[in-house]
Amino acid sequence: MSLTFNAQYNLFSDIENRSDIKNFSKEQISFIFRKIAQQDLLIVGEKRFFLPDSVKLMMVDTPFNDKLIGDSENNLFISRRGNDQLEGGAGRDIYRIEHPDDNERRIWINNNDNSINPDYDLLILPVGIEQMNIIFKGIDDVILKTKSSNQKEKLEIVFWQFMKNKSYQHITILDAHYQLYHIEVNEEGKLYLDQYDTQIIPTEKEDHLVLTDGDSFTEEKLDAGAGDDLIIDHSHHHRTLHGGDGNDRIIATGNGNKWLYGDAGNDTILAYEGNNFIYGGTGNDFLSGGGGDDVYLITPNDGHTVIEDTGGNDTLILYGMDEGEFHTVEEGEDLVFKLSNPEFKNRFSVKIKKGALGAEQKIETIKTHHPDLKETITADAQAEMTQEDKEKRENISPELMKELMSYFNDNQSGSFRQKIARDPDQLISVLSH
């Protein structure tokens, strides 16, 4: 089995091209990121760089105008600054748009997918849908445009060739109020926005599940089962949500305390408010607990995990690992945990976004084992462990996770109190793998 790594281009760490970058025009496309079947391509100005087969380029923009081109897999595009061009193609892509400084922005999206039944992509807006107008441009393009009277604060999102055919008409919109919509074309060829028809009964296929305070489940537990699922929980209930097998997206917007499990697959888990317990499970996951006092659980079998937190008194549990078994390195402004055992060198890492800065994004407490549920294992004893013993030690049951969560509630945070996010309107970065 070949191993792959996700890599993000860092403009400020590019020493080789720093002198050229200073002269780049902000009016032209200066950076092109392209996913290719064998080797991803990075173009900086006039220079081309092919990445090794094992390194996959993350589609995250720079402060300049960028062109981000995905492949036929499930891509994530993060566009924060500049006037960017995003091309997703086939697969279930995520387009995350931000408007942090209210400068005028224009984003072009080309999601052409020639499949018979194209998968629906997800566009995440930084504003409510009521703040935007939908208009035509030219023959086939469609624009979502903010209603601001100040031209400098306008945000325009251009859906390239949308009216041409069904190959472009497969995008779901998640606005800042966490409501889902899709753009429809009626029989007369006129556009309208339709609120998404969701369900709360999971299947073994790809589900879109939207939960509210009015929905109730046995013991407040929901398992989406197999399939690449999207779960959005708007409720203020204390709930347990499982993504099940597949590459799932779990978004919890309410201020209830949640137990969120990605399970198997490359998952994205976002919790905006409350004190949450988050376990991505096996696969390469992205986890974000928001502004509350959150607990993140990681085991050696969990692949490559990225954590982005925005405040609170947070805890990272490295379960099945002792202090001498891992080390940390700084990668720019990020802090990365790696296992020292060569067997896990290319199979495991935990990256804390901006964790090296000592800012709100850092994780305040690192725990390597639970004093009652796991004994410290010496290196000699570990070498003598059978494969069965190792698997028992490295895998963790939901019941044990609950005990761990209870321990940190009682000993770290006092009462398991409800905490409102410091900035509930901020959308946390979404990484899809």
N, C-alpha and C positions, 0 to 999 in steps of 0.2 A: 504494500500500500504506500503510495507516494504521499509525502507531507507537503502542505502548502501553508503560506503565511500571508496575512493581510498587511500591506504597507501603505502608509499615508505620506504623501509628499509634503515636506515642511519647507516653506519658502525661506524661512529665516535660518535654516540649517544648511542651505544649499551654498556652501562656500565656493564651489567651483564656478558657479554661474552668477555669483553675487554682483560682480561688476556689470554684467549685461543686464541683469534684472533692474538695476537702478535707472536704466535708460528706456525701459519698456513703456509704451504708450498705453494709457488706460482706456483708450478709445478702440483698440484693436484686440483681437484674440491673441494672447501671449502664451497661454498654456493649453496643451491638448493632452488629455488622459484617455487612453483607449485600451479596452480589454480585447485581447486577441486569444484565439484558441490555444496557442502554444506559449507565446511570450507577450505580456502586456507592454504597451508603448507609452513613453512619456516624452512629450515634445516641449522644450523650454526655449522660446524664441525660435532660432533656426537650428537648434541642436536636438538630436533624436537619441533617446536612450531606451534600449530594450531590456526589460527586467528578466532575471533568471526564471526558469519554468516554475520554480517552487514559490515565487513571490507574486502575489496578486495585488494589483494597484487598487486602492480605495478611491471611490469617486467622490472626493471632497474638494471643494473649490479653493482658490486663492483669493487675495484681495483684488486681483486683476480680472479681466474678462476671460472666461475659460470655456473650453469645449470638452465636455465629458461624454465619452462614448462607451456604453456598456456592451455586454455580449448577450447571448441567448439564455443566460441563466437569470436568477433573481438578483437584480442589482439594486443598490442603494445609492441615490444621488443626494448630496448635501450641498445646497447652494445658499451661501450666506451673504456674499458681497459681489459687486460688479454685475455686469450683464452677461449671463451665462447661457450656453446652449447645451441642452441635455438630451441625449439619445439613448433610449432604453431598449427598443427592439422587443424580441420575444421574452417570455418569462413574466413573473409577478414582481414588477419593479416598484420601488418607493422613491418618490420625488419629495424631498424635504426642503421647503423654501422658507427662508428667514428674511426679516426686514428690520435688522437691529437698530440702525441709526436713522431710519426714516429717510434715507437718501433715495432718489429716484432709481428704480431698478426695472429692468426688462429681462424676462426669462423666456427662452424658447424651449418647448418640449416636443420632441419627435418620438412618439411611442409606436411607430409603425410595426405591426406584427402580422405577417401574412398567413398565420395559422388559420385553420378552418374555424376554430372557436378560440380566439385570443383570450389569455388570462387577463383579468382586471388588474390594472396598476393602481397604486395609491398615491394621491397628491396630498401632502400635509401643508395647510395654509397657516400663516402667522396671524391671521385676522378672522373675524366672523364672516360668514358668507353674506350677511346683510350689508357688509361694507363694500361689496364688490358688484360691479355690473358685468353682464356677459354681452359681448358685441361681436360682430363680424369684422374681419379685416381681409380685404382682397376677395378672392373667389372662395377659397377653402379654409383659410385660417380662422380660428376663433380665439377671442381674448377675454380673460378675466381681468378686470381693471378696477382698482380701488376708486372710491367716489370722492377722494380728497380734492379740495379746490386748489390746494397748493401743489403745483406741478412737480416741485422738488421732492415731495413726499410720496409720489405716485408709485404704485407697484403694478406692473403688467405681466401677466403670464400668458404667453402665446402658445396655443395648441396648434402646431404646424399641420396643415392639410386635414384638419379634423373632419371637415364636411365632405371629404373626398369619398370615403367608404368606411366599412366596419373595421378595417385594419387599424384605424386611428381612434375609434369610438369605444374605448374600453378603459375608462379611468374613473375611479372613485375618489371623491374629495372629502377629506377630514378637515373641518374648519377649527378655529380656535375655541369654539364652544363644544368641541368633541362630537359634533353631529356629522353624519355621513350623507353625502349627496352624490348624484351622478348626472352628467350632462346628457340629455336625451334629444333626439331629433324626431319630430312627429312626421306623420304621413305627408304633410305639406312642406316638409323640409325646414321647419322652424325649430329653433332651439328653446329648450327650457331646462331648468334645474329641478330635479326630482329627489325627494328625500329617500334615502336608501331603504329598501325593504329588507329588514333583518329578521333573524330568528333567534330563539333561545333554546332550541332543542339541538344538541350536538349530534353529528353523524360521523361516519368513518371517512367522509370526504372532506373537501375544503369548506369550512364553515365561516360565516360572518356572524358573530354573536355579539349583540349589544345588550348590556344588562343595566337595569335601572333599580331604584329603590322599590319599585312595585313588583319586581321579580323575586321569587323565593325558591330555595332549593333545600333539600334535606341536609341538615347540618351546615347550611351555607357553603356547600362544596359544588364545584362544577368541573368536569373533565371533558375537554373538547374532543378527546379521542384522536384517532389517526387523521392524517391530512395536514396540509399547510393552512392552519387556522388563523383567523383574526378575531381576538376577543377584546371588546372595549367595555369596561365596567365603569359606569357613571355613578354608581351607588355610593352611599356613605356607610354601608354595612361592613362588618368585619367578615371577610370572605376568603375562601381557599379556591384558587383557580389553577387548573392544570392544562397545559397546552397539549399534552399527549405526544405521540410520535409525529414527527414532521417538523418543518421549519415554521414555527409559530410566531405570531406577534401578539403580545398581551399588553394592553394599555389600560391602566387604572387611573381614572381622573378624580374620583371622589375622595373625601378625606377620611374614609374608614381605613382601618388597619388591615392589610392584606397579606396572605401567604401565597406567593406567586411562584409557580414551578413551570419551567420550560419543558422539562423532560427531554427525551431524545430528540436530536436535531439541532440545527443552527437557529437559535431563537433570539428574539428581541423582546425585552421586558421593560416597560416604562411605568413607574408609579409616581404621580405628581405630588400627592399629599399623604399625610398619615405616617405612622411608623410601620414599616413593611419588612417582611422576611422574604428574601428573593434567592431562589436557587435555579440556575439555568439548566443544570443537568448536563449530560454528555453532549458534545458538539461545541462549536465555536459561537459563543453567545455575547450579546450586548445587554448590559444591565444598568438600570438607572432608578434609584429610589427617591429622587426628588429632595425636598427640603426637610423631611422628617428624620427621626432617629431610626435608621434602617440597619438591617443585618443582612449581609451577603454571605452565602455559604458556597465554598469551592472545595472540590475534591481532586485528587491527582488524575482522575479519569475524565475530567471535564473539558479537555482541549484548551483552546485559546479564548480567554474571556476578556472583554473590555468593560470597565465600570466607569460611569460618569455620574458623579453625585453633585448636588448643589447646596448642601448645607446640612445642619443637624449634627447630632452626635452619633456617628456611624461606626459599625463594627464589621470587620472582615474575618470570617472564620475559615482558616485553611485546615480543613478536617482531613485527618489521615496524614498529616505532615508535622514534623518537629522542627524547632527553630534551626537546627543544624542542617536540615535537609534542603533549604532553599536560600536564595540570596536575592538582593534587589539591585537593580541598575536604573540609572536615570537616562531616559531617551528624550532629550529636549526638556519640555515641561511635564512630561509624563513619568510616572514611577512604575516599574515593571518588576513583578515577582517571577522568579524562575527557579525550577528545581535543580539542585546541584547534581543529582544522579544523571549520568549520561543517557540512561535509558529513556528519560523523560525530556531530554534537551529540546527535541523538536516536536514534542507532543503536548506540552503544557506551558502556559504562561497566564499571568493576570496583569493587565495593564490598567492602572488608575489614571484616567485622563486628568491632566494638570495636577497630579498628585505630588509632583516634586516642587510645587510652588508654595506649599504651605497655606493655600487659600481655602475657601469653602469647599472646594472639590476634593480635598484630602479625606482619607479615612482615618478617624481619630484613634480607633482601637484595633489592633491586630491580635487575633487569638489563633494559636496553632493546635490546641486540643481542648476538650472539655474535661475538667478535673474529675468528674464522676463517671463519665461515659467512655473515656479513652485513656489508657495508660501511655506514658512516654515510652517509645520503642528505641532501644539503642541501635547503633549501626550494625553491631555484630549480631544482635538478635534479629534485626530486620533481614540480614543476609540469610539467616537460617529459616525464615518463614516459608511455608509452603505456598504454592500459587493460590490455593483455596483460602489460606489465611490472609494473603494480600488482598484478594478480592473482597473478603468480608470487611477488611479494614478500610478499603478505598471506596466502597459503595455504602450508601447511607439510605435508610428507609425513611418514608414520610413520618413515621412515628418518632424516630430518633430526631428528625429535624424539628418536630414540635417541641420535644424536650429541650433541645438546644435553644430554641426561640424562647421558651419559658424561662430558661436559665438567665438569658441576657435581659429579659424583661424585668426579672426580679432583682438582678444584681448590678445591672449597668444603668438602667434608665428609671429605676423606681417603678411607679405604676405605669402600666402600658397605656399612656395617655395619648389623646388625639392631638396632632400638631398640624397646623395649617402651613402649607408651603410658603416660603418667603416670597417667591415670585411665581404664582400659579399660572401666569400667562406665558411663561417661558417654556418653549418646547425643547426637550432634551434631545441630544443627537441620537439618531437612529442608525444602527449599523446592521445591514443584512449580510448574511454570509452566503 
